[in-house]
Amino acid sequence: MFWYTYILICRDNSYYVGITNNIEKRVILHNSGKGSKYLLSKLPVTLAYSETYPNKSAARKREVQLKGWSRIKKEQLISR
């Protein structure tokens, strides 16, 4: 099973970074209001970027790294 680190663009144009083992299901869950309390006021969200990892640990490490990045750096990654 693969794990993914992903970046969502929220309705207010902010970014949300997370991990999952099923991207399509996770985006649907977020948009249904059941994925994250943080996102409730920022719905709907759109998947902007994702990366694949062999395990949850590697995906989590990348998530932590991306969460520490500036908005500009995230935008550069998304636009590649």
N, C-alpha and C positions, 0 to 999 in steps of 0.2 A: 504494500500500500504506500502510495506517495503522499507527501504533505506539501502544502502550498503556503507561501507567504504572499499576501495580497494587499493592494492599496485600493481603497474605494474613494470616489469623489462624492461628497454629500451635497444635498440641495443648497446648503449655504456656501458651497465651494471649498469647504475644508476637506482635509484628507483623513482617512481612517485606515490604520494598518492592523492587520490581524493574520491568524493562521487557521488552516482548516485542512481536512482530508477530502473535502468535496466542495469545490468552489461554487458550482452552480446552485447546489442546495443551500450553501451558506448565504449567498446573495439574496436568494428568495426568502430565507429565514430573516435576514436583516430587514428586508423591505416589508415583511409582514409584521414588523414590530417586535419580534421575538428573539432577535439575534443579539442585541446589546442595548442596555438601558441608555447608554451614552448617545446612541444614534436615534432615539425616539423622536427628538425634535429636529433631526437633520434629514429625515426621509423625504423622498426616495434617494437611494444610493445607486451608483453605477460602478461596475468594476473597471478600474483604470489600468491595472498592472498586476501581474502575478509571476511568481517564480516557483519551480518545482524542486523539492528536496526529498532525499531518500528516507528521512525519518522526522519525527516530531521535534526532536532536540535541535537538529540543524535548522528547521523552519523557525523555531522559537528564537534561536540566536540571531537569525537574520531579522526577525520582527523587532527585536530589541534594538538592533543596529539602525533599522529604518526609522523607528520611532524617535531616535535621537537626531535624525537629520533635519536640516532646515527645509522649509517649504520649497525653496528654490532648488535644492539638491534633489528632492523628491520629484519635482517637475522635470528636471533634466533626465532622471531615470525613466520616468513615464514616457517621455518624448523620444526615447531611443528607438 
